Amino acid sequence: MASFSDPVEEIRERIDLVDVVSQDVHLRKAGRNLVGLCPFHKETSPSFTVNPERQIWRCFGACQEGGDVFSYVMKRDNLTFREALELLARRAGVTIERTEQAVRAHSEKERLYWANAVACDFFRSALSASRKAQDYISRRGLTNSAIEKYKLGYAPDSWDALLQHLMRKQVTTAEAVKAGLIVPRESSQGFYDRFRDRLIFPIFDTSDRVIAFGGRTLGDDPAKYLNSPETPIFSKNRTLYGLNWARRAIGNEDRVIVVEGYMDAIAAQEAGFENTVATMGTALTEEHVNVLARFTNNAVLAFDADSAGMAAALRGSPFFERAGFNVRILSMPKGEDPDSLLRSGDRSLFASLIENAVPVVDYRVSLALSRHDLKTDEGKTAALKEATAVLAEVESAVERERIIRYLAKYHPNFGTGTALAEDHLRSEVARLRSRVSRSQKQWDSEAPAKSPQRLSLLEKSERLLLGIIIAQSVEPNKVFEALPPKEFTGDTTRGLAEALSTQFAELGKIDQEGLVTKLAGTPEGDLLTELVVAFDSSELNHPLEDVLSTIRREKLKLRHARMRALAQKFQEGVIKKGDEEFEEYWRLVRELKGTSAGRVMRDS
């Protein structure tokens, strides 16, 4: 059994950073590294880099985050180091001994995960005891393997059956309320179960932890589906049902199928469409799009044509486009949804519908045209007015031109020439675009990328020197004898140099992984991961003396420049004898033996 102080190294030995990151990011080979879209900010060009050899990751885009497997999980799941340690320990099969005090101090989030796990077990046990729930499951065609895989359960038709079970398992009422499992009575006298007489669908995060529940009524409740409320571990606008099972298939196929409900997602995944996720009956939000963008930029929306979810997705099509998504709409047969279609056994039809899905703009334009009588001039005019409003939201000029050519045949001027009709449509779209440009900006929430940092030759050389030390291409003592850590010019490079020097003095070696963990969340830690990921082995073969000579030369230039600037300030009367800067000047004169500069000062 590992002690609490040393499981870090054992976890690093057992867990591959690439496996963890691949749950969230579709990675591809790029030289010695793997690259993909950063999971921590929206982007269309890959800037997220993983170095498999050194087990380090780094974003070279807007967020500039980086670290090891612990810092990645901490950032992804918003955990403390201890929480990330325990999560990875469970995954690696490493047992951590914790004191009684540590147990009492267990985090709020971990307690909520525990409460949900207890509730999930309770619901699963109740399912096997309910003939009503079993009959419903049978009618919906759910197999035993599906029930087991998705951990389906049943909430008994009781006001407090779950509440009593939670109390027996030492889950407090405060924790159960915060997890959304029970609800305080309006009279403030006691609590009752949120889910009653419902088929239960546990909702998982990408680490396979239960974060919430959805319940389908089996009684006469007018609310057909009921979901957990927002909690510290569950946000409906950022969570997609089934992503924990679908993420690898999405990355492998470079496409995601998005449906609206639990049963749709289960039916599709069970039928072999493993790259399917569900929005749980809510609108597909920008946050959902950002989550999906970690895995692919290709999506097929398989919503019920008349659903509120489809309407919201169509209204929000600009943020798909801004995120660089290729989105297509699947037209379901009237009265069907993915679940009913696939339960009928017609898998090939669903596959065909996916392949024949059309771009969002085509779907919206066709929808606009379908609402009007295109046999009359009035109908054509009304249809074109609605269709051009759709085009005004399309960012791609190429796409706008394609649809304009298609719509020209419905224009009143079409009889006198295609060009005239197209020009009129083009002009109308341009007018509308100028009016809606402000409203489009609300969809563009991508953080502005930081401008590339301009480094001086001295800064580059100091970083290269640190990279050589980190790569253990030279004895650190040789470097620090020639250039002590306190003489590095930048605060961050100086801090990292001091950390490297201290570690080498304590261990007799440079332990990259240990240092990454120790410096996580600091500027020095960010610089360390940047150097580990950024430098190629060929760049670290510079002769040590050449790098040191460059640093000495550049520092000497800076000191001469500073001395000249101080002399100028003295001549202009900005500083005088006795001032701190005057003393600095004379110190530089003595160090640099600048007799000419000294004469300038004396003659003044």
C-alpha distance (Angstrom), angle and dihedral (degrees) to the residues before:
residue distance angle dihedral
M1 . . .
A2 3.81 . .
S3 3.79 117.9 .
F4 3.81 119.0 -122.1
S5 3.80 90.9 -108.3
D6 3.79 98.9 57.6
P7 3.81 112.1 33.9
V8 3.81 91.2 99.5
E9 3.79 94.6 81.0
E10 3.80 92.4 43.4
I11 3.81 91.1 51.8
R12 3.81 90.4 49.3
E13 3.78 89.3 52.5
R14 3.81 93.3 51.0
I15 3.82 102.7 38.1
D16 3.80 124.8 65.0
L17 3.81 113.3 -147.6
V18 3.80 89.5 -146.0
D19 3.82 91.2 59.9
V20 3.80 91.5 50.5
V21 3.81 95.3 46.7
S22 3.81 92.0 44.2
Q23 3.81 88.7 65.4
D24 3.80 87.2 69.4
V25 3.80 107.5 19.3
H26 3.80 132.4 50.2
L27 3.82 101.7 -132.3
R28 3.78 127.6 -162.7
K29 3.79 131.3 -171.3
A30 3.81 117.6 -93.8
G31 3.78 110.3 171.1
R32 3.79 110.2 -64.3
N33 3.80 91.2 -16.5
L34 3.81 138.0 64.2
V35 3.80 119.9 -128.1
G36 3.79 136.6 -165.5
L37 3.79 144.0 144.1
C38 3.79 112.5 -56.5
P39 3.83 111.4 -106.1
F40 3.81 91.5 -152.0
H41 3.79 100.9 60.6
K42 3.79 136.7 19.7
E43 3.79 115.6 -95.4
T44 3.78 139.5 149.3
S45 3.83 98.9 -153.8
P46 3.82 118.5 60.8
S47 3.80 113.0 -107.8
F48 3.83 98.4 151.4
T49 3.81 110.6 104.4
V50 3.81 131.0 -170.3
N51 3.78 123.1 -168.1
P52 3.84 105.2 -154.5
E53 3.79 94.2 -169.5
R54 3.78 95.2 55.3
Q55 3.82 96.1 29.1
I56 3.81 92.1 -128.1
W57 3.82 131.6 133.2
R58 3.77 131.3 -161.2
C59 3.82 137.4 176.9
F60 3.79 112.3 -142.3
G61 3.81 91.1 -174.6
A62 3.78 133.8 74.8
C63 3.81 101.3 -42.4
Q64 3.85 98.4 43.8
E65 3.82 90.6 -156.4
G66 3.78 123.0 155.3
G67 3.79 146.9 154.0
D68 3.80 142.9 110.9
V69 3.80 133.4 -55.1
F70 3.81 91.5 -72.4
S71 3.79 95.2 51.8
Y72 3.82 89.8 45.4
V73 3.81 93.2 55.5
M74 3.81 90.8 42.1
K75 3.81 90.5 54.0
R76 3.80 95.9 40.9
D77 3.79 97.5 48.6
N78 3.82 98.5 27.1
L79 3.80 92.4 -118.1
T80 3.76 135.5 152.6
F81 3.79 117.6 -115.3
R82 3.79 91.2 -100.7
E83 3.81 91.8 50.5
A84 3.81 90.7 49.7
L85 3.80 90.2 46.6
E86 3.79 92.3 54.0
L87 3.81 93.4 44.6
L88 3.81 91.9 52.0
A89 3.80 91.1 42.1
R90 3.81 89.9 58.2
R91 3.78 90.4 48.7
A92 3.80 92.7 48.0
G93 3.80 94.4 43.9
V94 3.79 91.7 -117.9
T95 3.81 114.9 149.0
I96 3.78 115.9 -141.2
E97 3.77 121.1 -157.6
R98 3.78 110.4 -140.0
T99 3.76 128.5 -171.4
E100 3.78 121.5 -123.9
Q101 3.78 87.8 -106.6
A102 3.81 90.8 54.7
V103 3.79 90.4 51.3
R104 3.82 90.8 52.4
A105 3.78 89.6 48.9
H106 3.80 93.1 51.2
S107 3.79 109.3 141.3
E108 3.76 125.3 -95.6
K109 3.79 91.5 -119.9
E110 3.78 93.0 52.4
R111 3.81 89.1 51.4
L112 3.81 90.0 52.2
Y113 3.80 91.0 49.9
W114 3.79 87.7 50.5
A115 3.82 92.7 49.1
N116 3.81 90.1 51.6
A117 3.80 91.7 47.7
V118 3.81 90.0 52.6
A119 3.81 90.6 48.4
C120 3.80 91.5 48.0
D121 3.81 91.4 54.5
F122 3.80 90.0 47.8
F123 3.82 93.2 51.6
R124 3.81 92.1 47.0
S125 3.81 91.7 52.3
A126 3.80 90.9 47.9
L127 3.82 91.0 52.8
S128 3.78 93.5 61.8
A129 3.81 89.9 51.0
S130 3.81 96.8 50.0
R131 3.81 118.2 86.3
K132 3.81 89.1 -174.1
A133 3.80 93.0 56.9
Q134 3.80 92.3 42.6
D135 3.82 91.4 53.5
Y136 3.80 91.5 50.0
I137 3.81 92.1 49.4
S138 3.79 90.1 49.8
R139 3.80 91.9 51.8
R140 3.80 90.0 51.1
G141 3.79 91.3 53.4
L142 3.80 96.9 -119.3
T143 3.80 113.2 161.2
N144 3.78 125.8 -142.8
S145 3.81 90.1 -110.1
A146 3.83 90.4 54.1
I147 3.80 91.2 48.5
E148 3.79 89.4 52.1
K149 3.82 96.0 43.1
Y150 3.81 95.4 49.6
K151 3.83 92.8 36.0
L152 3.79 92.5 -130.6
G153 3.79 117.6 -169.6
Y154 3.77 145.7 171.8
A155 3.81 130.8 -116.9
P156 3.83 107.4 -144.1
D157 3.79 120.3 -123.9
S158 3.79 91.1 -104.1
W159 3.78 135.0 112.7
D160 3.80 96.7 -134.2
A161 3.82 112.1 10.0
L162 3.82 92.4 115.4
L163 3.81 92.2 40.4
Q164 3.81 91.3 56.3
H165 3.81 91.5 47.2
L166 3.81 92.0 50.3
M167 3.80 91.0 51.1
R168 3.80 90.5 52.0
K169 3.80 88.7 52.9
Q170 3.82 92.7 51.9
V171 3.80 94.5 -108.3
T172 3.80 104.8 145.4
T173 3.80 122.8 -132.5
A174 3.81 89.0 -117.4
E175 3.81 90.6 56.1
A176 3.80 92.5 44.7
V177 3.82 91.4 51.1
K178 3.81 91.8 47.5
A179 3.82 89.9 49.9
G180 3.81 89.5 51.9
L181 3.79 93.9 -118.8
I182 3.80 97.9 119.2
V183 3.81 133.6 25.6
P184 3.84 128.2 -141.8
R185 3.81 113.0 -117.5
E186 3.79 115.6 -112.5
S187 3.80 89.0 -118.7
S188 3.83 87.7 58.5
Q189 3.81 86.0 -125.5
G190 3.79 105.1 123.5
F191 3.79 135.7 -44.9
Y192 3.80 140.6 -89.0
D193 3.81 135.8 -152.8
R194 3.80 115.2 -89.1
F195 3.82 93.1 -148.5
R196 3.81 118.1 52.8
D197 3.81 129.2 165.7
R198 3.79 92.8 -5.2
L199 3.79 138.0 128.7
I200 3.80 103.4 -116.2
F201 3.80 126.4 -138.0
P202 3.83 112.2 -169.7
I203 3.80 112.1 -142.6
F204 3.80 116.2 -141.5
D205 3.79 134.7 -161.6
T206 3.80 121.4 -136.2
S207 3.81 89.1 -88.9
D208 3.84 88.6 61.0
R209 3.80 93.5 -111.8
V210 3.80 119.8 140.9
I211 3.80 106.2 -113.6
A212 3.83 101.2 165.2
F213 3.80 145.5 -15.0
G214 3.77 138.7 -120.3
G215 3.79 121.3 -155.1
R216 3.82 130.1 -159.0
T217 3.80 112.3 -156.4
L218 3.79 117.9 -118.1
G219 3.78 92.3 -175.7
D220 3.79 136.4 51.3
D221 3.82 97.8 -69.6
P222 3.84 107.5 138.8
A223 3.82 89.4 -141.0
K224 3.80 99.3 81.6
Y225 3.81 93.4 -170.0
L226 3.78 128.3 26.8
N227 3.80 125.0 -171.6
S228 3.78 133.0 -165.9
P229 3.82 113.3 -93.8
E230 3.79 123.2 -111.8
T231 3.81 109.9 -70.0
P232 3.82 136.1 171.8
I233 3.83 87.9 -88.9
F234 3.82 101.1 34.9
S235 3.80 131.9 61.2
K236 3.80 114.9 170.3
N237 3.81 92.2 -157.7
R238 3.80 91.3 59.3
T239 3.80 100.7 35.4
L240 3.79 125.8 88.1
Y241 3.79 117.8 -167.7
G242 3.80 113.5 -122.6
L243 3.81 96.6 16.5
N244 3.80 91.1 121.5
W245 3.83 88.8 63.1
A246 3.81 97.3 33.0
R247 3.80 102.8 46.9
R248 3.79 97.6 90.4
A249 3.80 93.7 45.0
I250 3.82 90.3 48.9
G251 3.79 90.4 54.0
N252 3.80 93.9 44.0
E253 3.80 94.1 48.4
D254 3.81 94.9 34.5
R255 3.79 89.9 -136.0
V256 3.78 137.8 88.2
I257 3.80 128.2 -153.2
V258 3.80 111.5 -148.2
V259 3.81 119.8 -158.2
E260 3.81 131.6 173.3
G261 3.78 108.0 -120.7
Y262 3.77 147.3 37.2
M263 3.79 95.2 -109.4
D264 3.82 91.8 48.0
A265 3.81 90.8 53.4
I266 3.81 94.0 45.8
A267 3.81 93.4 46.4
A268 3.80 91.7 49.6
Q269 3.80 95.3 46.1
E270 3.80 91.9 45.9
A271 3.83 89.8 50.3
G272 3.80 90.3 56.8
F273 3.81 99.9 -93.0
E274 3.78 90.4 118.4
N275 3.81 93.7 164.1
T276 3.83 91.3 73.8
V277 3.81 127.2 118.6
A278 3.80 133.1 172.8
T279 3.79 134.7 -137.4
M280 3.83 91.5 -145.6
G281 3.78 93.2 -120.5
T282 3.80 95.6 -55.1
A283 3.78 130.7 112.7
L284 3.79 116.1 -82.0
T285 3.80 101.0 -106.8
E286 3.76 134.2 -159.1
E287 3.80 88.1 -107.5
H288 3.81 89.0 57.1
V289 3.80 89.7 51.3
N290 3.81 90.5 51.0
V291 3.80 90.5 51.9
L292 3.80 92.1 49.7
A293 3.80 91.2 47.0
R294 3.81 88.2 68.7
F295 3.80 88.6 70.0
T296 3.81 108.7 26.1
N297 3.78 145.7 -12.4
N298 3.80 93.9 -140.3
A299 3.80 121.1 88.2
V300 3.80 137.2 170.6
L301 3.81 115.8 -160.0
A302 3.79 110.3 -148.0
F303 3.80 98.3 -176.2
D304 3.76 129.5 146.6
A305 3.83 103.2 -91.8
D306 3.82 92.8 -129.1
S307 3.80 96.8 43.2
A308 3.78 126.8 117.6
G309 3.79 87.2 -126.7
M310 3.81 92.0 60.8
A311 3.80 91.7 47.3
A312 3.81 91.3 51.3
A313 3.81 92.2 46.1
L314 3.81 90.7 52.1
R315 3.79 92.4 48.4
G316 3.78 89.2 50.4
S317 3.80 96.0 47.8
P318 3.84 92.5 115.1
F319 3.81 92.5 68.5
F320 3.81 89.5 52.7
E321 3.76 88.2 54.2
R322 3.80 93.7 45.0
A323 3.81 89.4 51.3
G324 3.80 89.5 55.6
F325 3.80 94.3 -110.5
N326 3.77 125.8 158.1
V327 3.80 98.5 -146.4
R328 3.79 124.4 -175.3
I329 3.78 130.7 -175.0
L330 3.78 121.5 -133.5
S331 3.83 112.8 -147.6
M332 3.79 108.4 -141.8
P333 3.83 119.1 -151.2
K334 3.79 110.8 -99.5
G335 3.80 112.3 -79.6
E336 3.83 93.7 11.1
D337 3.78 134.5 109.1
P338 3.82 128.0 -175.9
D339 3.81 92.0 -92.9
S340 3.82 96.3 51.6
L341 3.80 92.3 41.2
L342 3.79 94.3 51.0
R343 3.81 93.9 41.2
S344 3.79 87.2 60.4
G345 3.80 86.1 63.3
D346 3.80 96.2 -115.6
R347 3.77 99.5 131.5
S348 3.81 92.8 151.2
L349 3.81 91.6 59.1
F350 3.79 91.9 53.9
A351 3.82 90.2 47.9
S352 3.81 89.6 50.9
L353 3.79 91.7 49.3
I354 3.80 89.7 52.8
E355 3.80 93.0 51.6
N356 3.82 91.6 46.8
A357 3.80 95.4 48.2
V358 3.82 112.4 131.5
P359 3.83 131.8 -137.9
V360 3.80 115.9 -88.0
V361 3.78 94.2 -112.1
D362 3.83 91.8 52.6
Y363 3.79 90.4 49.9
R364 3.79 93.5 48.6
V365 3.79 93.5 46.6
S366 3.82 91.5 48.0
L367 3.80 88.4 49.3
A368 3.81 90.3 52.2
L369 3.79 92.5 49.5
S370 3.81 92.6 47.2
R371 3.79 91.7 60.7
H372 3.82 94.1 64.0
D373 3.79 139.6 57.2
L374 3.79 103.2 -107.0
K375 3.81 91.5 -170.3
T376 3.80 91.1 74.8
D377 3.82 130.2 62.4
E378 3.81 90.1 -128.3
G379 3.80 90.8 53.2
K380 3.80 92.7 48.1
T381 3.81 92.0 49.4
A382 3.81 92.5 49.9
A383 3.81 91.8 45.8
L384 3.82 92.3 50.4
K385 3.81 91.2 48.8
E386 3.81 90.3 55.5
A387 3.81 93.9 41.7
T388 3.82 94.5 50.4
A389 3.82 88.8 51.7
V390 3.81 86.8 57.8
L391 3.81 91.9 48.6
A392 3.79 91.3 51.1
E393 3.82 88.4 68.2
V394 3.82 94.2 52.4
E395 3.81 112.6 102.4
S396 3.79 97.5 -165.8
A397 3.82 112.1 87.3
V398 3.80 89.3 -161.0
E399 3.81 91.3 56.5
R400 3.79 91.8 46.7
E401 3.78 91.4 52.4
R402 3.80 91.9 49.0
I403 3.80 92.6 54.3
I404 3.82 93.2 41.6
R405 3.81 89.6 58.2
Y406 3.81 89.0 50.5
L407 3.82 93.8 48.6
A408 3.80 96.2 45.6
K409 3.80 91.8 86.1
Y410 3.81 90.0 65.6
H411 3.81 93.9 52.3
P412 3.86 119.1 105.5
N413 3.83 89.9 -127.9
F414 3.80 93.0 54.7
G415 3.78 91.6 97.2
T416 3.81 91.5 60.7
G417 3.78 94.8 48.9
T418 3.77 141.4 -41.5
A419 3.81 94.0 -119.9
L420 3.80 93.3 57.7
A421 3.79 92.6 50.7
E422 3.81 92.2 47.0
D423 3.83 92.0 48.2
H424 3.79 91.3 52.4
L425 3.82 91.8 49.8
R426 3.80 90.8 45.7
S427 3.79 91.2 52.4
E428 3.80 92.6 48.3
V429 3.82 92.3 49.5
A430 3.83 90.5 49.4
R431 3.82 90.5 51.4
L432 3.79 92.0 50.5
R433 3.80 92.8 45.9
S434 3.79 91.2 56.4
R435 3.81 88.6 54.6
V436 3.80 96.8 47.7
S437 3.80 99.0 41.1
R438 3.79 91.2 101.2
S439 3.78 94.4 50.9
Q440 3.80 90.5 49.6
K441 3.79 90.7 58.5
Q442 3.80 90.7 68.3
W443 3.80 89.0 68.6
D444 3.78 93.1 53.2
S445 3.79 102.4 80.5
E446 3.78 96.2 147.8
A447 3.77 109.8 134.9
P448 3.81 111.5 -117.2
A449 3.76 110.0 -101.6
K450 3.76 114.1 -112.2
S451 3.75 112.4 -108.0
P452 3.80 112.0 -109.1
Q453 3.78 111.0 -86.2
R454 3.79 111.8 -111.1
L455 3.76 108.1 -139.5
S456 3.78 125.7 -165.8
L457 3.79 120.4 -129.6
L458 3.80 88.2 -104.0
E459 3.82 92.7 53.0
K460 3.80 91.4 46.7
S461 3.79 91.3 49.5
E462 3.81 93.8 48.9
R463 3.80 90.2 50.0
L464 3.79 91.0 48.4
L465 3.79 89.4 50.9
L466 3.81 90.7 52.5
G467 3.81 89.5 47.4
I468 3.80 90.1 54.6
I469 3.80 90.1 51.4
I470 3.82 93.1 47.3
A471 3.80 91.2 49.5
Q472 3.81 87.3 52.0
S473 3.79 90.2 -126.7
V474 3.80 90.0 140.2
E475 3.79 139.2 21.2
P476 3.83 106.4 -87.7
N477 3.81 90.6 -142.8
K478 3.82 90.2 62.7
V479 3.79 90.1 54.9
F480 3.78 97.0 44.6
E481 3.81 92.5 46.8
A482 3.80 88.5 56.5
L483 3.81 95.2 38.1
P484 3.82 115.5 17.4
P485 3.83 114.9 -148.1
K486 3.82 92.0 -111.8
E487 3.82 89.6 61.5
F488 3.81 95.2 61.0
T489 3.79 105.8 111.5
G490 3.82 104.0 -138.6
D491 3.80 123.2 67.3
T492 3.82 92.2 -129.7
T493 3.81 97.0 43.5
R494 3.80 88.9 46.4
G495 3.81 91.3 49.8
L496 3.80 92.5 49.3
A497 3.80 91.4 46.4
E498 3.81 89.8 53.1
A499 3.83 91.1 48.7
L500 3.81 91.2 50.3
S501 3.79 92.0 47.1
T502 3.81 92.3 48.9
Q503 3.81 93.2 47.9
F504 3.80 92.9 48.6
A505 3.80 90.5 49.7
E506 3.82 90.6 51.6
L507 3.82 100.8 40.0
G508 3.78 104.6 21.3
K509 3.81 88.3 -126.8
I510 3.80 143.3 57.6
D511 3.82 112.3 -99.9
Q512 3.81 104.9 -166.5
E513 3.80 96.8 -173.7
G514 3.78 93.9 47.3
L515 3.79 91.7 48.8
V516 3.80 92.4 48.6
T517 3.79 89.8 54.7
K518 3.80 93.0 45.3
L519 3.81 94.0 49.1
A520 3.83 96.8 39.4
G521 3.79 112.1 140.3
T522 3.82 95.3 17.5
P523 3.84 129.9 104.9
E524 3.81 87.3 -115.1
G525 3.81 89.9 54.1
D526 3.80 91.3 49.9
L527 3.80 90.7 50.5
L528 3.80 91.5 47.5
T529 3.82 93.5 54.4
E530 3.80 90.8 44.0
L531 3.79 91.4 54.2
V532 3.80 93.8 44.7
V533 3.81 93.0 51.5
A534 3.80 100.1 33.7
F535 3.80 104.3 49.6
D536 3.79 119.3 82.7
S537 3.79 117.2 -146.4
S538 3.80 89.8 -113.8
E539 3.82 89.9 59.1
L540 3.79 90.6 55.6
N541 3.81 93.6 59.4
H542 3.81 93.8 81.3
P543 3.82 112.0 129.9
L544 3.79 106.4 -101.9
E545 3.79 93.7 -132.1
D546 3.82 91.8 54.2
V547 3.79 91.5 54.8
L548 3.80 92.6 45.7
S549 3.82 91.0 48.0
T550 3.80 90.9 53.1
I551 3.81 90.8 50.2
R552 3.83 92.0 49.1
R553 3.80 92.1 47.9
E554 3.80 94.3 48.3
K555 3.80 92.7 45.9
L556 3.79 89.6 50.5
K557 3.80 89.5 52.7
L558 3.78 90.3 51.9
R559 3.78 92.6 50.7
H560 3.78 92.3 49.6
A561 3.80 89.7 48.7
R562 3.81 90.8 49.9
M563 3.79 91.3 48.8
R564 3.82 91.5 51.5
A565 3.81 91.4 47.8
L566 3.82 91.7 52.1
A567 3.81 91.4 47.6
Q568 3.79 89.1 52.8
K569 3.82 91.5 50.1
F570 3.83 89.6 51.6
Q571 3.78 92.4 50.3
E572 3.81 90.0 50.3
G573 3.80 91.5 50.5
V574 3.78 94.3 -114.9
I575 3.81 91.2 123.9
K576 3.81 130.5 24.5
K577 3.78 139.1 -167.4
G578 3.78 111.8 -62.6
D579 3.82 94.9 30.2
E580 3.79 119.0 123.8
E581 3.79 91.7 -117.2
F582 3.82 90.0 50.1
E583 3.80 89.1 56.2
E584 3.80 89.7 47.6
Y585 3.79 89.3 53.4
W586 3.79 94.0 53.1
R587 3.79 90.9 46.1
L588 3.81 89.0 55.4
V589 3.79 90.8 46.3
R590 3.80 91.1 54.3
E591 3.81 93.7 44.6
L592 3.79 94.4 46.6
K593 3.80 95.0 35.3
G594 3.77 88.6 -130.9
T595 3.80 99.2 173.2
S596 3.80 93.1 166.3
A597 3.77 91.3 54.6
G598 3.79 88.7 47.5
R599 3.79 91.4 55.0
V600 3.78 90.2 52.3
M601 3.78 89.8 57.3
R602 3.83 96.0 43.8
D603 3.78 93.3 47.1
S604 3.76 89.4 53.3
